[in-house]
Each structure stands twice: as C-alpha cells, then as structure tokens.
Amino acid sequence: MWLTLLRSSLFLLMLLTTALGAGCQPGTPPPDTIVIGTLYTLNPQQPEAQAVAIQGGRFRFVGSQEEALKLADSNTTVLHLDNAVAYPGLIDAHVHVAGIGSALRSVDLRSAQDFSELIERVRARAEALRPGTVILGTGWHQSKWAQAPEGHLNGFPTHEALSRAVPSHPVLLEHANGHSVLLNQAAMDSLGITGDSIAPEGGVIVRRNGAPTGLLHETAIKLTAPLQQYDLKTATSLVDAAQWHLLSQGITTAHDAGASQVDLAAQTRMAQEGSLIVRLYSMVYASDEGALEEWLARGPLLNDGDHRLAVRSIKVQADGALGSRTAWLHAPYSDAPDTRGVLTFSLEALSDLIATTRDDNWQINVHAIGDRANSEVLSIFAPFTKAAVDHRFRIEHAQHLRLGDAALFAEQQVIASMQPIHLSSDRPWAINRLGRQRIEDGAYIWRDLLREGVLIVTGTDAPVEPVNPIANFYAAVTRRSLDGTPATGFEPAQKLTRQEALYTMTLAGAYAAFEENEKGSIEVGKLADLTVLSQDLMTIEADRILETVVSWTMVDGEVVYSRNTTKAP
C-alpha cells in the first residue's frame, strides 16, 4: 500500500508542477528566496535540480538556475550553495525530545572510559551544588568501558563506590539505552527503595544478598519519578534546547518517540505561540496514563502551529534493550542463559488499545527490540492490518527478528523504524548477547527487509545516540563502527545503498508520519525545508562521509541555522 500511495502522491505533485510550469503565471508575485546549487530532490521524475524558488514557505519552482532567476525581482533573496549540497529537510524518525533537552543539561557520561571516570564526573558536579540537590547523568554503557567495575554484576556497576564519593546528593544516572538507571544510596533513601521494595510488573530492582544494588531496569525506573518530575516551564525549556540542537544537526522534522503529558503540553503551547521552529511528529507515551487519557479524549492533532506539530500516534514499549538483557527473546541470551528478557507492556492491553483507537485512526508505534517481542507484536497487529485502512503501524527498532518475520512486516504493511547507528555502537558487543547465528540471521537486517518490500525509516534514538544524521547515514551504507572497523562492515550483505539510506531519512520518514504530501522531497507545493551539507553524500568516498558537516538548515524557506552565523548566509 505504501508504495502505491507514494506513487499517487508523486503523480499529483507532477500535475501541480506541470500546471505551475516555471512559475510564469500572469500576476503571480516574485519568490521570496531562490537557492542555487546542487540539490538532490528525492523526486524520481526529477532527481536533481540546479535551483529552487520559494514563496510563502513552499517550493514554487524546482528546475534550472536560468529559469529560477527569471522569476526574481529586486526583493528576492538569492542564496548560493557554492560547494555545499542541498537535500530535502532531514527527518529523524525516532528521537526523545525531552531526553535530548535533559541530556544537554545533565552530566554527560557517554565518553567515560570506565566506572571510575564516571564517578569522578559526578563528584565534580556535586562539588558545585548544594547538598541535597539531585544530580542527573546520562549516557553510560558498561559494555563500552575498558574494564568492568569492581564488584560488578554481569558487567553492571553497583552503587557502593558512587555512594562513597557522592554521599550528600541524590544521584540518578540513566543508561545510554534508557532502559536502566543507577542510583546512589542518597537517591535510594530519598525514594524509599529498600530490600523490601517491590518492582512494578515488567521491572527489576537488582539485588545482591537481598539488598538493592542501585540498579533498576525497565518499569522499575518509574520508582524514580519523584526525582525526575518537572513542570510546564521546565518542559518548555527542554523542548527549546532540544529543537535548536536538532536544527544545528540538519534535522527539520523529528518524530518524538514517546512524549509525556507535560512534554506534549509544552510542545502544543510552543506551536500555538509560534516558538516551535523544528517540526515535531509526537507520539503519546502509552505508559503515561495521564497523557494517554487526555489525548484519547481530545483526539489526534494535525498540522498545529503552521505544520510545526502533529500528535496522531501512540507509542507502546513492548520490551527492553539488549544492553540490559531485557529485550524479549525466543531463546535465552547467549551470555546469560538464565534469562530471555522481559515483556514490559501487556499484549492484551496492546490489543485493547488498538481496538479502542481505530475509529479515530490513531497510529500505533511499538518499541520491540528482541525477536520474540517483534513476533508477538506482529501477531497482535495482524487482525487489525487485514482491514482496508491506512494504518501505517510501526515497530520501533525492529532490531532483532526471527527468520521469516521480515515477510510478516511486508504482509501486514508494518513500517520498520530502525536506527543504523545502533549497529555501529552495539554490534561489537551485541554478538555476545545473541551469538553469531542469531546476529547473522536476524539482527539489523535492513537489506532482507527491503527485499521483502518493507518500508524502512531511520532515526538516531537520541539521546541514546548523538543527534547525528551523518553518522546514521555512514552506518547504513558501510555497516562499520564509527572508527571505521571492520573495513568490509559487519554482515556487509545487509548494507543500504546511498540512495536507499537517504530515502529512509527523507521521503520514507514523511510517509511514516502521513506527511508525504507535505515534506520529504523537494517538489513544487511542498514545505520549503532544506538541509545543506558541506559534501555530496551521494559521491564522496565512504571514508570521508563522517567529515561532512551541516552548513545550514532551512525551515519554511527561512534559514534557521548556519554553521558560521545564526542568521541567513
């Protein structure tokens, strides 16, 4: 269905282009802006262009430099790309907006080489804060440390050394994958977490000899809510910080993969006030009962704030992550035979939610990383995908699949929302979790999914990974770690072509949000969003892709970020 719909959309836009011609309609005003240079359009009928003319925030003309300049008058701004290259505004199909904003303000633990360095960074922050102030940190990952911490549990740190170094400040450190946290003793005391505490269903309070270690997995993280709660003012500041970071990385549209009630309130207010610059496609987080109740009552929100905000999907989290061994697998973990991961959302509740929301055409997007989580979610989707409706259900991550399940994605027209950068970051250690056979047969199988006819869209999962579409592109086409290894890539038969990778970041992302008629390609009538990069991703040597930087970012025909200035170049 998705391919038919895209072809229909392109046909309609071709008709519009023909009707407008070169823009030489009598009485039409001159364009506000003309951009001249090399532009990749993602329109198969016109893959490249020399120029675009923009009027009223939309592309009015796409074609040759000569014809574009004929439309200009003395008030038209003409921007030259010079050696840079323009692409449709890039779409990150899976980020966590408030998480990005929070990470920008938290202790950054991503580059800590071991647990000792992590502790030192937290201790340094504590010295600058009055006792009792909560310290938040993000980005640690035990599988990436040079050595396991003293007294570890399956590689995970426990609280003792952290508690000794920082005794007077509650500390909450979020794992890079977002599925685990580490607390110090002060935080556990503040929250009342003891050896007698009971984890919510689908969660784990990790204990040693009956005492809590400070580690919480999955839904047990809910116990930390009192340390992480924030109001509308704070939520607005987090969204604002995140949006400017997204724009600086060339992202013009971001799919917020699980927004809370207060996050959605902030986004809605910003859209209505005109302070939301980046475009957001936000998913209501089903585990936030207040958010779900509110939005089911009010119904989907489309194109609020001049196409800056859409809220028409619901995010459900079905399992955990490989890093914490909480992704739900059919067979036990290769490096922990006593566990197969966890189910974090009732399958019956998922089925009921889909049935309840079908009349209002809510899109359902389910986090599923492990092969069993994917299998079970597909089985829940199945009866609802047989109806002749444009559901566009998504599985977020679809990271590890059972043999044969790729065909079910295609049969049910389920979109695979994937993160190539996770392969670069996780593949070196993920093989320990799954073993070689499962890695080769079902992990990060982008080519197999495309071969079945599945639509793949890509994102970064920021702040789990940095907001970096260039790194995502590099991972998709090389399947290497960011240090360039291995030279041939991990499981190289699964690589994407450059055109396929760019498609997943643009027009496919627009389709996955029901927005393919408005964005995702450079075509007459569409929103004038552009991402301008310093190099040509289609032709540059693979080893130089990561040297590419964002030159400027355009939304609605306005340059909202420039590498050299904050104003139009």
C-alpha positions in Angstrom: 0.0 0.0 0.0 2.7 2.5 0.9 4.4 2.2 -2.5 1.1 2.8 -4.3 0.3 5.8 -2.1 3.7 7.3 -2.7 3.4 6.9 -6.4 -0.1 8.5 -6.3 1.3 11.4 -4.3 4.2 11.9 -6.8 1.7 11.8 -9.7 -0.4 14.6 -8.1 2.7 16.7 -7.5 3.8 16.2 -11.1 0.4 17.5 -12.2 0.9 20.5 -9.9 4.4 21.1 -11.3 3.0 21.0 -14.9 0.3 23.4 -14.0 2.7 25.9 -12.5 5.4 25.4 -15.2 8.3 27.6 -14.5 6.2 29.9 -12.4 5.4 32.2 -15.2 1.8 32.7 -14.3 0.5 36.2 -15.0 0.2 38.2 -11.9 2.0 35.8 -9.6 4.3 37.6 -7.2 8.1 37.0 -7.3 9.6 34.4 -5.0 10.8 35.4 -1.6 14.0 33.3 -1.9 15.9 31.4 -4.6 18.5 28.8 -3.8 21.1 28.0 -6.4 23.4 25.0 -6.5 23.3 21.2 -6.4 20.0 19.9 -4.9 19.0 16.3 -4.6 15.2 16.3 -4.7 14.2 12.7 -3.9 11.6 13.1 -6.7 12.2 10.1 -9.1 10.9 12.2 -12.0 13.5 14.9 -11.4 16.2 13.6 -9.1 18.4 16.6 -9.2 17.9 20.4 -9.7 20.0 23.5 -10.1 17.7 25.8 -8.3 14.5 26.2 -6.3 12.3 29.2 -5.9 10.4 29.6 -2.6 7.3 31.6 -1.9 5.2 31.6 1.3 7.2 28.9 2.9 6.7 26.4 0.0 8.6 25.4 -3.1 7.2 27.3 -6.1 9.7 26.2 -8.7 12.2 23.4 -9.0 14.5 23.3 -12.0 17.3 25.2 -13.8 19.2 28.2 -12.5 18.3 30.2 -15.6 14.5 29.6 -15.2 14.6 30.3 -11.5 16.3 33.6 -11.8 13.7 34.8 -14.4 11.2 34.7 -11.5 13.2 37.1 -9.3 12.9 40.8 -8.7 14.9 43.2 -6.6 13.2 41.9 -3.3 14.1 38.3 -3.9 16.9 36.9 -1.8 19.3 34.7 -3.8 21.3 32.1 -1.8 24.2 30.3 -3.5 25.2 26.9 -2.2 28.7 27.2 -3.7 30.4 23.8 -2.9 27.7 22.7 -0.4 24.9 20.4 -1.4 21.2 20.6 -0.5 18.8 17.8 0.4 15.2 17.7 1.5 15.0 18.6 5.1 16.2 15.6 7.0 13.7 13.7 9.1 14.8 11.8 12.3 12.1 9.2 12.7 13.0 8.3 16.3 14.2 10.7 19.0 13.3 11.6 22.5 12.9 15.4 22.5 12.7 16.0 26.3 15.5 13.5 26.7 17.7 15.5 24.3 17.0 18.7 26.2 17.7 16.9 29.5 20.9 15.4 28.3 22.2 18.8 27.2 21.9 19.9 30.9 22.9 16.6 32.6 26.3 15.2 33.4 27.4 13.7 30.0 28.7 10.2 30.7 28.9 8.9 27.1 32.7 9.2 26.8 33.6 7.9 30.3 36.1 5.2 29.8 35.2 3.3 33.0 33.2 3.5 36.2 36.0 5.4 38.0 35.8 8.2 35.4 32.0 8.2 35.6 32.2 8.7 39.4 34.8 11.5 39.1 32.5 13.4 36.7 29.5 13.1 39.1 31.7 14.0 42.1 32.9 17.2 40.3 29.3 18.2 39.6 28.3 17.6 43.2 31.1 19.9 44.4 29.4 22.8 42.6 25.9 22.1 44.0 24.4 22.5 47.5 23.9 19.2 49.4 20.5 17.6 48.6 20.4 18.8 45.0 19.5 16.0 42.7 22.2 15.2 40.1 21.2 13.6 36.8 23.5 12.0 34.4 23.0 10.2 31.1 24.8 8.1 28.6 26.9 5.4 30.5 27.2 2.0 29.0 29.1 -0.8 30.8 29.7 -2.8 27.6 31.8 0.1 26.3 34.1 0.5 29.3 37.7 -0.5 29.1 37.2 -2.7 32.2 34.4 -4.0 34.4 33.9 -2.1 37.7 34.9 -3.6 40.9 32.1 -5.7 42.4 30.1 -5.7 39.2 27.0 -7.8 38.4 27.2 -9.2 34.8 29.3 -6.1 33.9 26.9 -3.6 35.5 28.1 -1.3 38.3 26.6 -1.2 41.7 26.1 1.9 43.9 28.8 1.5 46.6 31.7 3.4 45.2 29.4 6.1 43.8 27.7 6.4 47.2 31.0 6.8 49.0 32.2 9.5 46.5 28.8 11.4 46.5 27.1 10.8 49.8 25.0 14.0 50.1 23.4 14.4 46.8 20.7 12.0 45.3 22.3 10.7 42.1 20.3 9.2 39.2 22.4 8.1 36.2 20.5 6.9 33.1 21.9 4.2 31.0 22.6 5.0 27.3 19.8 2.8 26.2 17.2 4.4 28.5 16.2 1.0 30.0 18.3 1.1 33.2 19.3 3.6 35.8 21.9 3.6 38.6 21.1 5.3 41.9 23.4 6.1 44.8 22.4 5.5 48.4 21.1 9.0 48.9 18.8 8.6 46.0 17.5 5.2 47.2 17.0 6.7 50.7 15.0 9.6 49.2 12.8 7.3 47.2 12.4 4.7 50.0 13.9 1.9 48.0 15.0 -0.9 50.3 15.4 -4.7 50.2 11.7 -5.0 50.8 10.7 -2.8 47.8 8.6 -4.4 45.1 9.2 -3.6 41.4 6.3 -2.8 39.1 5.3 -5.6 36.7 7.8 -5.7 33.9 10.6 -4.1 36.0 13.6 -5.3 38.0 15.1 -4.0 41.2 18.5 -5.6 41.0 19.6 -7.0 44.4 22.7 -8.7 45.9 22.2 -10.7 49.0 18.7 -9.2 49.3 19.9 -5.6 49.3 19.3 -3.2 46.4 22.4 -2.5 44.3 21.1 0.8 43.0 20.3 -0.7 39.6 16.8 -0.5 38.2 15.7 -2.0 34.9 12.6 -1.2 32.7 9.4 -0.3 34.5 11.2 -0.2 37.9 12.5 3.1 36.6 9.1 4.5 37.4 10.1 4.4 41.1 12.4 7.3 40.4 9.7 9.6 39.2 9.9 11.9 42.2 13.5 12.7 41.4 12.7 13.5 37.7 9.4 15.3 37.7 9.3 18.7 36.1 6.7 21.4 35.4 5.5 23.0 32.2 8.1 25.7 32.4 10.9 23.2 32.6 9.4 21.1 29.9 9.2 24.1 27.6 12.9 24.9 28.2 13.8 21.3 27.4 11.9 21.3 24.1 13.5 24.6 23.2 17.0 23.4 24.0 16.4 20.2 22.0 14.9 22.0 19.0 18.0 24.2 18.4 20.3 21.2 18.8 18.2 19.3 16.2 18.3 22.1 13.8 22.0 22.5 14.2 22.3 18.9 13.1 20.2 19.4 9.9 17.1 17.9 11.3 14.0 19.8 10.2 11.4 17.2 11.4 11.8 14.9 14.4 9.5 12.1 15.5 9.3 12.3 19.3 9.1 8.6 20.3 7.1 8.8 23.5 6.2 12.2 24.8 4.7 12.6 28.3 1.7 14.7 29.2 3.8 17.7 30.3 6.1 17.4 27.2 3.0 17.4 24.9 1.6 20.4 26.7 4.8 22.3 26.2 5.0 21.4 22.5 1.4 22.4 21.9 1.8 25.7 23.6 5.0 26.4 21.7 3.3 25.6 18.4 0.4 27.8 19.1 2.7 30.7 20.2 5.0 30.3 17.2 8.1 29.5 19.2 8.3 25.9 17.9 10.7 26.1 14.9 11.6 22.5 14.3 8.7 20.3 13.1 7.6 17.6 15.5 5.6 14.4 15.0 5.0 13.4 18.5 3.8 10.0 19.9 1.8 9.9 23.0 3.6 7.7 25.5 1.1 5.0 26.4 2.8 4.3 29.8 2.0 7.8 30.9 -1.6 7.2 31.9 -2.4 10.9 32.2 -1.1 11.6 28.7 -3.0 8.7 27.2 -6.3 9.5 28.9 -6.1 13.2 27.8 -5.2 12.5 24.2 -7.6 9.7 23.6 -10.3 12.1 24.8 -9.3 15.0 22.6 -8.2 13.0 19.5 -5.3 13.5 17.1 -3.8 16.9 16.4 -2.7 17.7 12.9 -0.6 20.5 11.5 -0.8 22.7 14.6 1.2 25.9 14.5 1.6 26.1 10.7 2.6 22.5 10.3 5.0 22.6 13.3 3.3 19.9 15.4 1.3 16.7 14.8 0.1 14.4 17.6 -1.6 11.4 15.9 0.3 8.4 17.1 0.7 6.4 20.3 4.0 4.8 21.5 3.9 1.5 23.3 7.0 -0.1 24.8 6.8 -3.9 24.5 10.3 -4.9 25.8 13.6 -3.6 26.9 17.1 -3.5 25.3 20.0 -5.8 24.5 22.4 -3.9 26.7 20.5 -4.6 29.8 19.4 -8.1 28.6 15.8 -7.0 28.8 15.0 -7.3 25.1 12.5 -10.2 24.9 13.9 -13.2 23.1 12.6 -16.5 21.9 15.7 -18.3 23.2 17.9 -17.4 26.2 20.7 -14.8 26.0 24.0 -16.4 24.8 25.9 -14.7 27.7 23.1 -15.1 30.3 21.3 -18.5 29.8 19.0 -17.8 32.7 17.1 -15.0 31.1 15.2 -14.3 27.9 14.4 -10.7 28.7 11.1 -9.2 29.7 7.7 -8.2 28.3 7.1 -4.6 29.5 3.5 -4.0 28.2 0.7 -6.4 28.3 -0.1 -7.9 24.9 -3.8 -8.0 25.8 -3.6 -4.3 26.7 -1.9 -3.6 23.4 -4.7 -5.3 21.5 -7.3 -3.4 23.5 -5.6 -0.1 22.8 -5.5 -0.7 19.1 -9.2 -1.7 19.1 -10.1 1.4 21.1 -8.2 3.8 18.9 -9.1 2.5 15.4 -12.1 4.8 15.0 -10.0 7.9 15.5 -7.3 6.5 13.2 -4.5 6.7 15.8 -1.3 5.3 14.5 0.2 2.7 16.9 4.0 2.5 17.1 5.5 -0.2 19.3 9.1 -0.5 20.7 10.3 -4.0 20.0 14.0 -5.0 20.0 14.1 -8.7 20.8 12.9 -11.3 18.3 10.1 -12.5 20.5 8.8 -9.0 21.1 8.7 -8.4 17.4 6.9 -11.7 16.7 4.3 -11.1 19.4 3.6 -7.5 18.3 3.2 -8.6 14.7 0.7 -11.2 15.9 -1.3 -8.6 17.8 -1.2 -6.3 14.8 -2.3 -9.0 12.4 -6.1 -8.8 12.7 -6.1 -5.1 12.6 -4.0 -4.9 9.4 -6.3 -7.1 7.4 -8.9 -4.3 7.2 -8.7 -1.9 4.2 -7.5 1.0 6.3 -4.3 3.1 6.0 -3.0 2.1 9.5 0.8 2.6 8.9 1.6 0.8 12.2 5.2 0.9 13.1 7.6 -1.2 15.0 10.3 1.0 16.6 13.8 -0.6 16.4 12.8 -4.0 14.8 16.4 -4.7 15.8 16.5 -8.5 16.0 14.0 -10.6 14.1 13.2 -14.3 13.9 13.7 -15.9 10.5 10.5 -15.4 8.5 9.2 -12.4 10.4 10.5 -10.0 7.8 7.9 -11.3 5.4 5.2 -10.6 8.1 6.2 -7.0 8.2 5.6 -6.8 4.4 2.4 -8.8 4.5 0.9 -6.6 7.2 2.4 -3.4 5.8 4.1 -2.6 9.1 6.8 0.1 8.9 10.2 -0.8 10.3 11.5 2.2 12.2 15.2 1.4 12.6 18.4 3.1 13.8 21.5 2.2 11.8 23.8 4.0 14.3 22.9 1.3 16.8 24.7 -1.2 14.7 27.9 1.0 14.8 27.7 1.3 18.5 26.3 -2.0 19.6 27.3 -4.7 17.1 30.8 -5.2 18.7 29.2 -6.4 21.9 25.7 -7.5 20.8 27.2 -10.6 19.3 27.9 -11.7 22.9 24.2 -11.3 23.8 22.8 -13.2 20.7 25.6 -15.4 19.4 26.9 -15.4 15.8 24.0 -17.4 14.3 21.3 -15.0 15.6 23.3 -12.0 14.7 23.8 -13.1 11.1 20.2 -14.4 10.6 18.2 -11.7 12.2 20.0 -8.6 13.6 19.9 -5.3 11.8 18.6 -7.0 8.6 17.9 -3.9 6.6 18.5 -5.5 3.2 16.4 -8.5 4.0 13.5 -6.2 5.0 13.8 -4.2 1.8 13.9 -7.3 -0.3 10.6 -8.3 1.2 9.1 -4.9 0.3 9.1 -3.4 3.8 9.3 0.3 4.3 12.3 1.3 6.5 12.6 4.7 8.1 15.6 5.7 10.2 16.4 7.7 13.2 19.1 8.2 15.8 17.2 7.4 19.0 18.8 10.4 20.6 19.9 10.9 23.3 20.7 7.2 23.4 23.0 8.1 20.5 24.0 11.6 19.5 21.8 13.5 17.1 23.9 12.9 14.0 22.3 12.1 10.7 25.7 11.9 9.0 26.8 9.1 11.4 23.5 7.3 10.8 24.0 7.6 7.0 27.5 6.3 7.3 26.4 3.3 9.4 23.6 2.5 6.9 25.9 2.4 3.9 29.1 0.9 5.4 27.9 -1.1 8.5 31.1 -0.1 10.2 31.7 1.2 13.7 32.5 5.0 13.7 36.2 4.1 14.0 35.9 2.5 10.5 36.0 -1.1 11.5 35.7 -3.7 10.2 36.7 -2.4 6.7 34.1 -4.5 5.0 31.4 -3.8 7.6 29.5 -6.1 9.9 27.4 -8.5 7.8 28.0 -6.4 4.7 25.3 -8.1 2.6 22.8 -6.1 4.7 24.1 -2.6 3.6 21.9 0.0 2.2 22.8 1.9 -1.0 23.3 5.6 -0.6 20.0 6.4 -2.4 18.2 4.0 -0.1 19.8 5.5 3.0 18.8 9.0 2.0 15.3 7.9 1.2 14.9 6.4 4.7 15.9 9.8 6.1 13.5 11.9 4.0 10.5 10.7 2.0 10.1 7.4 3.9 10.2 9.4 7.2 7.5 11.7 5.8 5.3 8.7 4.8 5.7 7.1 8.2 4.1 10.2 9.6 1.3 10.5 7.0 3.1 13.7 5.7 4.5 12.6 2.3 2.3 15.2 0.5 3.9 18.0 2.6 7.6 17.1 3.0 10.3 14.6 2.4 11.2 15.7 -1.1 11.9 18.9 -3.0 8.9 19.4 -5.2 6.6 22.2 -6.1 3.9 22.7 -3.5 5.8 21.1 -0.6 7.1 22.8 2.5 10.4 24.6 1.8 12.6 22.6 4.2 16.2 22.0 3.2 19.3 20.5 4.8 22.5 21.8 3.3 25.7 19.8 3.9 29.3 20.5 3.2 29.8 17.5 1.0 27.9 15.4 -1.5 26.8 12.3 0.4 26.0 10.5 -2.9 29.5 10.7 -4.3 32.0 11.3 -1.5 34.4 8.4 -0.7 33.0 6.3 2.2 36.0 7.0 4.4 35.2 10.8 4.2 31.4 10.7 4.9 32.0 11.4 8.6 33.9 14.6 7.7 30.6 16.1 6.4 29.1 18.9 8.5 25.8 20.8 8.3 26.3 24.1 6.5 22.8 25.4 7.1 19.2 24.3 7.8 16.1 25.8 6.3 12.5 25.5 7.6 9.6 27.1 5.8 12.0 28.9 3.4 13.9 30.6 6.4 17.5 29.7 7.3 17.2 28.9 11.0 20.7 27.6 11.5 24.0 28.4 9.8 27.3 26.9 10.8 29.0 30.3 10.6 26.2 32.5 11.9 22.7 32.1 13.4 21.2 34.0 10.5 20.8 33.5 6.8 24.1 33.0 5.0 
